[in-house]
Amino acid sequence: MIDSRSFDARRGKREKVQAKGLNTIIYGKEDIDLASVEQLIDPSQTRAIAQTLQYLATNYVNDQRTLSELLDLYEKDTENHLDALSTYPGKHPGDFAKPRRLEVAAAINRLRSLKVKR
C-alpha cells in the first residue's frame, strides 16, 4: 500500500507540479530525475506524467491502494483520451502524449518521498 502522505506536491501553501524538458519533473519540493527512462522520447510525455502524478494524488492515492491498482485506474481513466488529466474538466489537456504505465511507474519509483506500507 502506498502512503498517501508521500504524494504531497505542496511547496509552501501551493501545489507545484511541473515538467522541465524531457528528463525532470518538479513535484512539490523534490525533482524527479527521468534521465535513465530511455523510453521517454518527447517532453509531451514528461508533461503527461507530471499531470498523471497530480491526478493520481488528487483522486486515488490513499492508504489502501497498491501501485498496481493506481496504474490500473490511470489506464482505465485515460483509455480513450487524456481529458481526465486536464486541470480544466471536459477540455483537452493540451500538449500531452500518453505515457505507458511503465513510464508512470518509473516516475513514481523515483519519487524520493515515496513510502510503502505493508
DRENVOKE-413765 format. One record per atom (N, C-alpha, C): residue number from 1; atom name; x, y, z. Coordinates in Angstrom, 3 decimals. Example, Ala and Ser with C-alpha at 12.3 -4.5 7.8 and 13.67 -1.06 7.14 Angstrom:
2
k  a  X  Y  Z
1  N  13.190  -5.690  7.800
1  CA  12.300  -4.500  7.800
1  C  13.200  -3.300  7.800
2  N  12.850  -2.250  7.080
2  CA  13.670  -1.060  7.140
2  C  12.900  0.030  7.870
END
This chain:
118
k  a  X  Y  Z
1  N  0.837  -1.179  0.000
1  CA  0.000  0.000  0.000
1  C  0.883  1.243  0.000
2  N  0.466  2.235  -0.742
2  CA  1.224  3.472  -0.838
2  C  0.704  4.461  0.199
3  N  1.609  5.028  0.952
3  CA  1.280  6.028  1.960
3  C  0.877  7.320  1.250
4  N  -0.321  7.806  1.522
4  CA  -0.836  8.982  0.824
4  C  -0.022  10.243  1.111
5  N  0.654  10.300  2.240
5  CA  1.467  11.475  2.557
5  C  2.696  11.581  1.659
6  N  3.088  10.488  1.036
6  CA  4.276  10.531  0.192
6  C  3.997  11.169  -1.169
7  N  2.747  11.446  -1.471
7  CA  2.376  12.106  -2.730
7  C  2.024  13.570  -2.500
8  N  2.669  14.198  -1.551
8  CA  2.399  15.597  -1.229
8  C  3.179  16.496  -2.185
9  N  2.469  17.232  -3.019
9  CA  3.106  18.097  -4.016
9  C  3.143  19.556  -3.575
10  N  2.887  19.805  -2.294
10  CA  2.875  21.192  -1.838
10  C  4.282  21.732  -1.683
11  N  4.416  22.938  -2.119
11  CA  5.634  23.714  -1.902
11  C  5.153  24.993  -1.254
12  N  5.215  25.016  0.077
12  CA  4.593  26.114  0.814
12  C  3.095  25.877  0.869
13  N  2.330  26.885  0.484
13  CA  0.867  26.753  0.511
13  C  0.286  26.276  -0.810
14  N  1.107  26.283  -1.862
14  CA  0.625  25.894  -3.197
14  C  1.187  24.551  -3.609
15  N  0.420  23.881  -4.468
15  CA  0.945  22.666  -5.087
15  C  1.798  23.055  -6.280
16  N  2.911  22.360  -6.444
16  CA  3.790  22.639  -7.584
16  C  4.102  21.312  -8.266
17  N  3.587  21.161  -9.470
17  CA  3.878  20.009  -10.303
17  C  4.163  20.547  -11.697
18  N  5.394  20.311  -12.160
18  CA  5.786  20.893  -13.442
18  C  6.850  20.030  -14.098
19  N  6.710  19.844  -15.397
19  CA  7.730  19.131  -16.169
19  C  8.745  20.142  -16.665
20  N  10.007  19.754  -16.587
20  CA  11.103  20.579  -17.094
20  C  11.813  19.777  -18.164
21  N  11.475  20.042  -19.401
21  CA  12.104  19.332  -20.508
21  C  11.712  17.866  -20.544
22  N  12.606  17.062  -21.030
22  CA  12.353  15.632  -21.205
22  C  12.642  14.825  -19.946
23  N  13.572  15.282  -19.114
23  CA  14.112  14.416  -18.070
23  C  13.789  14.771  -16.631
24  N  13.054  15.843  -16.374
24  CA  12.842  16.251  -14.989
24  C  11.399  16.657  -14.748
25  N  10.892  16.240  -13.589
25  CA  9.591  16.687  -13.102
25  C  9.822  17.304  -11.735
26  N  9.312  18.517  -11.550
26  CA  9.328  19.130  -10.225
26  C  8.016  18.738  -9.567
27  N  8.121  18.027  -8.452
27  CA  6.937  17.549  -7.738
27  C  7.047  18.012  -6.296
28  N  6.354  19.102  -5.996
28  CA  6.456  19.670  -4.662
28  C  7.860  20.192  -4.430
29  N  8.514  19.673  -3.404
29  CA  9.853  20.137  -3.036
29  C  10.965  19.304  -3.646
30  N  10.629  18.339  -4.446
30  CA  11.687  17.484  -4.996
30  C  11.642  17.405  -6.512
31  N  12.782  17.067  -7.064
31  CA  12.908  16.849  -8.502
31  C  12.929  15.351  -8.762
32  N  12.166  14.938  -9.753
32  CA  12.170  13.532  -10.171
32  C  13.008  13.461  -11.438
33  N  14.090  12.707  -11.377
33  CA  15.016  12.585  -12.497
33  C  14.620  11.380  -13.351
34  N  14.227  11.654  -14.585
34  CA  13.803  10.598  -15.503
34  C  14.821  10.360  -16.619
35  N  16.046  10.830  -16.430
35  CA  17.071  10.727  -17.472
35  C  17.342  9.281  -17.879
36  N  17.233  8.349  -16.946
36  CA  17.534  6.953  -17.276
36  C  16.318  6.182  -17.786
37  N  15.181  6.854  -17.946
37  CA  13.999  6.215  -18.525
37  C  14.100  6.398  -20.036
38  N  14.728  5.444  -20.694
38  CA  15.071  5.568  -22.109
38  C  13.863  5.621  -23.039
39  N  12.721  5.121  -22.586
39  CA  11.547  5.080  -23.450
39  C  10.928  6.459  -23.651
40  N  11.261  7.422  -22.810
40  CA  10.744  8.782  -22.988
40  C  11.489  9.441  -24.136
41  N  10.728  9.894  -25.129
41  CA  11.378  10.491  -26.295
41  C  10.884  11.898  -26.589
42  N  9.872  12.366  -25.850
42  CA  9.326  13.685  -26.131
42  C  8.891  14.351  -24.828
43  N  9.129  15.639  -24.678
43  CA  8.711  16.340  -23.461
43  C  7.204  16.279  -23.199
44  N  6.409  16.048  -24.231
44  CA  4.959  15.940  -24.020
44  C  4.619  14.711  -23.166
45  N  5.442  13.681  -23.218
45  CA  5.255  12.519  -22.348
45  C  5.573  12.889  -20.896
46  N  6.622  13.656  -20.705
46  CA  7.006  14.071  -19.354
46  C  5.936  14.972  -18.758
47  N  5.378  15.872  -19.558
47  CA  4.282  16.722  -19.079
47  C  3.080  15.879  -18.669
48  N  2.766  14.865  -19.453
48  CA  1.632  13.995  -19.126
48  C  1.910  13.193  -17.857
49  N  3.139  12.747  -17.661
49  CA  3.474  12.014  -16.439
49  C  3.321  12.927  -15.221
50  N  3.814  14.153  -15.325
50  CA  3.678  15.100  -14.214
50  C  2.211  15.307  -13.863
51  N  1.381  15.510  -14.874
51  CA  -0.047  15.705  -14.636
51  C  -0.692  14.433  -14.094
52  N  -0.221  13.276  -14.540
52  CA  -0.742  11.999  -14.047
52  C  -0.452  11.831  -12.564
53  N  0.741  12.200  -12.130
53  CA  1.077  12.101  -10.707
53  C  0.133  12.955  -9.870
54  N  -0.114  14.171  -10.335
54  CA  -1.032  15.049  -9.614
54  C  -2.459  14.493  -9.643
55  N  -2.874  13.961  -10.779
55  CA  -4.205  13.383  -10.923
55  C  -4.396  12.196  -9.977
56  N  -3.415  11.315  -9.941
56  CA  -3.498  10.155  -9.050
56  C  -3.530  10.579  -7.588
57  N  -2.684  11.551  -7.229
57  CA  -2.638  12.023  -5.844
57  C  -3.969  12.636  -5.423
58  N  -4.568  13.382  -6.318
58  CA  -5.829  14.055  -6.008
58  C  -7.006  13.091  -5.945
59  N  -7.025  12.109  -6.840
59  CA  -8.218  11.272  -6.979
59  C  -8.131  9.873  -6.386
60  N  -6.953  9.283  -6.315
60  CA  -6.891  7.868  -5.991
60  C  -5.925  7.449  -4.885
61  N  -4.882  8.209  -4.663
61  CA  -3.902  7.763  -3.670
61  C  -4.523  7.837  -2.281
62  N  -4.553  6.703  -1.645
62  CA  -4.953  6.619  -0.244
62  C  -4.134  5.488  0.376
63  N  -4.325  5.226  1.592
63  CA  -3.506  4.214  2.264
63  C  -3.984  2.793  1.983
64  N  -4.905  2.622  1.053
64  CA  -5.480  1.310  0.779
64  C  -5.114  0.742  -0.589
65  N  -4.520  1.545  -1.456
65  CA  -4.253  1.092  -2.825
65  C  -2.775  0.789  -3.049
66  N  -2.549  -0.196  -3.895
66  CA  -1.185  -0.545  -4.288
66  C  -0.806  0.241  -5.540
67  N  0.470  0.192  -5.888
67  CA  0.927  0.856  -7.106
67  C  0.227  0.269  -8.330
68  N  0.088  -1.034  -8.371
68  CA  -0.575  -1.689  -9.499
68  C  -2.022  -1.216  -9.644
69  N  -2.717  -1.065  -8.531
69  CA  -4.100  -0.590  -8.578
69  C  -4.167  0.852  -9.080
70  N  -3.226  1.688  -8.637
70  CA  -3.188  3.074  -9.126
70  C  -2.972  3.126  -10.631
71  N  -2.055  2.284  -11.120
71  CA  -1.780  2.255  -12.558
71  C  -2.970  1.717  -13.341
72  N  -3.683  0.745  -12.793
72  CA  -4.906  0.248  -13.438
72  C  -5.946  1.353  -13.551
73  N  -6.116  2.136  -12.492
73  CA  -7.075  3.242  -12.511
73  C  -6.660  4.307  -13.527
74  N  -5.365  4.600  -13.596
74  CA  -4.855  5.552  -14.591
74  C  -5.186  5.071  -16.004
75  N  -4.900  3.806  -16.291
75  CA  -5.164  3.280  -17.635
75  C  -6.644  3.298  -17.959
76  N  -7.477  2.956  -16.991
76  CA  -8.929  2.942  -17.218
76  C  -9.435  4.355  -17.525
77  N  -8.989  5.326  -16.746
77  CA  -9.468  6.704  -16.917
77  C  -8.964  7.356  -18.192
78  N  -7.816  6.928  -18.691
78  CA  -7.237  7.555  -19.891
78  C  -7.268  6.616  -21.097
79  N  -8.102  5.607  -21.026
79  CA  -8.151  4.588  -22.077
79  C  -8.403  5.171  -23.467
80  N  -9.369  6.059  -23.584
80  CA  -9.736  6.594  -24.895
80  C  -9.223  8.003  -25.159
81  N  -8.948  8.759  -24.100
81  CA  -8.484  10.133  -24.263
81  C  -7.853  10.614  -22.956
82  N  -7.115  11.694  -23.051
82  CA  -6.404  12.224  -21.892
82  C  -7.173  13.325  -21.164
83  N  -8.439  13.515  -21.490
83  CA  -9.229  14.570  -20.865
83  C  -9.274  14.448  -19.347
84  N  -9.188  13.233  -18.835
84  CA  -9.228  13.033  -17.385
84  C  -8.076  13.750  -16.691
85  N  -6.966  13.922  -17.379
85  CA  -5.798  14.564  -16.780
85  C  -5.853  16.082  -16.821
86  N  -6.795  16.621  -17.555
86  CA  -6.877  18.071  -17.715
86  C  -7.214  18.756  -16.399
87  N  -6.572  19.887  -16.163
87  CA  -6.914  20.682  -14.986
87  C  -8.205  21.465  -15.203
88  N  -8.672  21.477  -16.449
88  CA  -9.936  22.115  -16.791
88  C  -10.895  21.024  -17.244
89  N  -11.805  20.584  -16.375
89  CA  -12.690  19.450  -16.681
89  C  -13.421  19.588  -18.013
90  N  -13.393  18.499  -18.777
90  CA  -14.087  18.449  -20.052
90  C  -13.308  19.035  -21.212
91  N  -12.133  19.547  -20.958
91  CA  -11.332  20.147  -22.025
91  C  -10.080  19.312  -22.249
92  N  -9.623  19.309  -23.495
92  CA  -8.403  18.575  -23.818
92  C  -7.243  19.182  -23.039
93  N  -6.359  18.340  -22.493
93  CA  -5.293  18.840  -21.620
93  C  -4.166  19.576  -22.321
94  N  -4.154  19.620  -23.635
94  CA  -3.093  20.345  -24.321
94  C  -2.051  19.431  -24.917
95  N  -0.818  19.819  -24.798
95  CA  0.285  19.134  -25.452
95  C  0.779  17.949  -24.612
96  N  -0.012  16.890  -24.578
96  CA  0.334  15.672  -23.862
96  C  0.436  14.517  -24.844
97  N  1.346  13.615  -24.567
97  CA  1.402  12.334  -25.258
97  C  1.278  11.280  -24.175
98  N  0.358  10.362  -24.358
98  CA  0.064  9.393  -23.299
98  C  1.263  8.480  -23.031
99  N  1.762  8.530  -21.801
99  CA  2.841  7.613  -21.444
99  C  2.273  6.244  -21.088
100  N  3.086  5.227  -21.256
100  CA  2.670  3.889  -20.836
100  C  2.723  3.797  -19.319
101  N  2.072  2.805  -18.778
101  CA  2.049  2.636  -17.329
101  C  3.450  2.421  -16.773
102  N  4.349  1.843  -17.569
102  CA  5.715  1.621  -17.094
102  C  6.457  2.929  -16.858
103  N  6.241  3.928  -17.708
103  CA  6.890  5.220  -17.506
103  C  6.317  5.941  -16.288
104  N  5.000  5.826  -16.095
104  CA  4.382  6.418  -14.903
104  C  4.931  5.724  -13.652
105  N  5.029  4.408  -13.698
105  CA  5.583  3.649  -12.567
105  C  7.032  4.038  -12.310
106  N  7.802  4.268  -13.359
106  CA  9.201  4.669  -13.201
106  C  9.289  6.019  -12.490
107  N  8.406  6.942  -12.833
107  CA  8.407  8.254  -12.175
107  C  8.025  8.117  -10.701
108  N  7.014  7.317  -10.416
108  CA  6.609  7.102  -9.025
108  C  7.747  6.442  -8.246
109  N  8.413  5.483  -8.864
109  CA  9.534  4.790  -8.221
109  C  10.674  5.745  -7.871
110  N  10.844  6.811  -8.658
110  CA  11.918  7.770  -8.428
110  C  11.517  8.900  -7.479
111  N  10.293  8.864  -7.004
111  CA  9.814  9.857  -6.042
111  C  10.447  9.539  -4.683
112  N  11.398  10.361  -4.264
112  CA  12.163  10.058  -3.047
112  C  11.302  10.033  -1.792
113  N  10.214  10.784  -1.787
113  CA  9.350  10.823  -0.596
113  C  8.415  9.617  -0.514
114  N  8.432  8.759  -1.526
114  CA  7.517  7.610  -1.571
114  C  7.711  6.695  -0.373
115  N  6.607  6.387  0.276
115  CA  6.623  5.436  1.390
115  C  5.590  4.368  1.081
116  N  5.984  3.132  1.284
116  CA  5.114  2.000  1.005
116  C  4.822  1.291  2.317
117  N  3.547  0.989  2.546
117  CA  3.140  0.269  3.753
117  C  2.929  -1.196  3.428
118  N  3.107  -2.016  4.408
118  CA  2.831  -3.450  4.228
118  C  1.455  -3.780  4.687
END
